[in-house]
Amino acid sequence: MLYELQEAQRALLGPVSEWAAAMSRLYSNPYSPFSHLPLAVRTSAGFELLHRLGKEYDKPAWGLPSTTIDGHEVTVVERIEASKPFCKLIKFERLFPRALAGRPADPPVLLVTPLSGNHATLLRDTVRALLPDHDVWVTDWVDARLVPVAAGPFHLDDYVAYVIEFLRVLGPGVHVMAVCQPTVPVIAAVSLMSTLNDPCVPRSMTLMGGPIDTRESPTKVNDLATTRSYGWFRDNLIHAVPSNHPGAGRPVYPGFLQHMGFVAMNPNRHVDSHWDFFQDLVRGDHDDAEAHRRFYDEYNAVLDMPAEYYLETVKTVFQDHALPKGCWDVRFEGRTMRVAPQDIVASALLTVEGELDDITGLGQTEAAHALCSAIPAERRHHFVAAGVGHVGIFSGRRWREEIYPKVRDHIRGA
């Protein structure tokens, strides 16, 4: 019923939001007589703010049409390399000009994005930084409300299997990089492949801001998971997709509930941000106003997660701590296998944490080193980015200038 109420609210707010957008233009378009009235700028700003508070946010485009390599602008096109019901493997194909013919091949990198609320495009800046030096593939997760029930459920084990399948698509010599939530299924995938002596075991793993062991420096996210029972999450957060979507009837953790959780973590910050946006519009500070639009176009675009995957992640990662305790069994290729990170030998390891990360506390990602004990010490590295929060690990100036060079050097040296 809650999902249906949310859909009804969307239906009501949609026309109001469009009306507000039209009124904002009426008071800002220089050809409109209303734009010359006293307080026209403030009125237009207020209507635009109302429009953005009420509008529905669709999945953003990647918006990466080109990159620069060795001083040359190189066209980039998105290509679907593999398609699964719940995920598409996207390759960012670089179309080299004749001037770069004969250039040595760059390392192939699989960037495994989070399936945890926002779309994969949240890692746009990560991909942008990788493109000049790597062949880049990205997991682009499908909104569960768009997946018909006939496609079946999606479990945490399926996530691990997807990662293994994609690594095999890319073949030997690939490098894998995971940001936040997928660090856990990625280390599981590489563990299983190592146990099986799979020839496509990645040459390196880069794990960034992920909950490998949430007993280290617990955050508010960890506290919520441990102070509520599995049944509480199932009974309060899981809802069926309404009949007006392709995935009608599928049990999901709805995106709108996840978004409410995001905002509730720092409500004052969001109130201040929207007030600053209004002030920027009034002052005519178009650059800052546009930066606000870009951020919230991404932040407010959320997807539904399959219920079974979400609940299993809560239990396995945050409640049972199955990976660091060495008791995580995964169903893979018709059999049950124990996740054994100590079997990983051939993959170099880099872990990255943000000093001010309020989602994944310090030490949670670094815990991977103790688990991957068979990797030689000289092929294991850890970096803490001083003064950096969770998003800053993979996006923004500190990512581009401080963290990315270490990721690039780690991959090149593997």
C-alpha positions, 0 to 999 in steps of 0.5 A, spaced: 500 500 500 505 504 501 508 504 494 501 505 491 500 511 496 507 514 493 505 513 486 499 517 487 503 522 490 507 522 484 501 523 480 499 529 484 505 532 484 507 531 477 502 537 474 504 541 480 511 541 478 510 542 471 506 548 472 511 551 477 516 550 471 512 554 467 511 559 472 518 560 473 520 561 465 514 566 465 518 570 470 525 569 467 524 569 460 526 576 458 521 576 452 515 576 458 512 582 461 512 579 467 520 578 468 520 586 469 516 586 475 518 587 482 521 581 485 520 577 478 527 574 480 525 571 486 518 569 484 522 565 478 527 562 483 521 560 488 517 557 482 524 553 480 525 550 487 518 548 487 519 545 481 525 541 483 522 539 489 516 536 486 519 533 479 520 525 478 528 524 477 529 519 471 536 515 470 541 520 468 545 519 462 552 518 462 554 524 458 561 522 456 562 523 449 569 524 449 576 523 453 583 526 451 588 521 450 596 524 449 593 531 447 588 528 442 580 528 443 577 521 442 570 520 441 567 515 446 561 511 445 557 506 450 556 499 447 552 493 451 557 488 451 553 483 455 545 483 457 542 480 463 535 481 466 538 485 472 544 488 469 547 490 463 555 490 462 557 497 458 563 498 455 566 505 453 569 504 447 574 509 445 574 510 437 582 512 436 583 517 431 589 515 426 594 519 430 594 514 435 594 508 431 599 503 434 598 506 441 600 500 446 593 497 449 591 500 455 589 495 461 582 493 461 578 494 467 571 492 470 568 497 474 563 494 479 558 499 481 553 499 487 546 496 487 544 500 493 539 506 491 542 510 486 544 509 478 551 507 476 551 513 473 553 516 480 560 513 478 560 518 472 567 522 475 570 515 476 569 513 469 571 519 466 578 519 470 579 512 468 578 513 460 584 516 458 588 510 461 584 504 461 579 500 457 573 501 461 567 496 462 561 498 467 556 494 471 549 498 469 544 495 474 537 495 472 531 498 476 528 492 479 521 495 478 522 494 470 524 487 471 518 482 470 517 477 475 518 472 470 525 473 470 525 470 477 528 473 483 535 476 484 539 474 490 546 476 493 549 469 490 547 472 483 550 478 484 557 474 485 555 470 479 554 476 475 561 479 477 564 472 475 561 472 468 563 479 466 570 477 468 570 471 464 567 476 458 573 480 459 578 474 459 585 473 462 589 480 464 583 484 466 583 488 472 577 489 477 575 495 481 569 496 486 566 502 490 562 501 496 557 495 497 560 491 491 567 490 494 564 484 498 561 480 492 567 482 488 572 479 493 567 473 493 567 472 486 575 473 485 575 468 491 571 463 488 575 464 481 581 463 485 579 456 488 577 454 481 583 456 478 579 460 473 584 463 468 580 469 468 582 471 475 583 478 475 590 481 475 588 486 480 583 488 485 581 495 487 576 496 493 574 503 495 570 504 501 566 498 502 563 494 508 568 488 508 568 488 515 563 492 518 565 491 525 570 496 524 569 503 526 561 502 525 557 508 522 550 510 523 548 505 517 552 499 521 548 501 527 541 501 523 543 494 521 545 491 527 539 494 532 534 491 527 532 484 526 532 481 519 524 480 520 524 488 521 527 489 515 523 484 511 516 487 514 517 494 514 522 496 507 519 491 502 513 492 498 510 490 491 511 493 485 505 496 483 501 494 476 503 500 472 510 498 472 513 492 468 515 489 474 508 489 477 508 484 483 516 483 484 518 484 491 523 490 492 526 495 497 523 501 493 528 507 491 523 512 494 524 509 501 532 509 500 532 516 498 528 518 504 533 514 508 539 518 504 536 525 506 534 523 513 542 522 515 543 529 513 537 533 513 540 540 515 545 539 509 540 538 504 535 544 507 541 548 507 543 546 500 536 548 497 536 555 500 543 556 497 540 554 490 535 559 491 540 564 493 544 563 487 538 564 482 536 570 486 544 573 485 544 570 478 550 565 480 548 561 474 555 556 475 553 554 482 546 553 481 547 549 475 552 545 479 546 544 484 542 541 479 547 536 476 548 534 483 541 533 485 539 530 478 543 524 480 542 524 487 534 524 487 534 519 481 534 512 485 532 505 483 528 499 486 533 493 489 530 486 489 528 484 495 531 478 496 538 481 494 537 487 499 535 482 505 541 477 504 546 483 504 543 486 510 544 479 513 550 476 510 554 483 510 552 487 516 548 482 521 552 475 520 559 478 518 559 472 514 565 474 510 570 476 515 568 470 519 570 465 514 563 462 514 560 465 507 557 460 502 555 461 495 551 457 491 555 457 484 554 453 478 550 448 481 554 447 487 555 450 494 562 453 495 565 457 501 568 464 500 575 463 501 579 469 500 586 466 503 585 462 496 587 469 492 594 469 490 595 472 483 591 478 484 594 484 487 590 488 492 589 496 493 584 498 498 582 505 499 578 509 505 576 516 506 578 519 513 571 522 514 567 517 511 560 516 514 558 510 510 563 506 511 568 507 517 575 506 517 578 499 517 572 496 514 575 496 507 582 495 510 580 488 513 581 485 506 588 485 507 588 480 513 583 476 509 587 475 503 593 473 506 596 469 501 597 475 496 604 477 497 605 483 502 609 487 496 602 486 492 598 489 497 597 496 498 592 501 503 591 508 502 587 513 507 585 519 503 585 525 509 579 529 509 575 525 504 568 523 505 564 517 502 563 520 495 569 524 495 573 517 494 570 516 487 568 523 485 571 530 485 577 534 485 580 529 491 579 523 487 582 526 480 588 529 483 590 524 489 586 517 489 586 516 482 593 516 480 594 511 486 589 507 482 592 508 476 599 506 478 596 500 482 593 497 475 599 498 471 604 495 476 600 489 477 
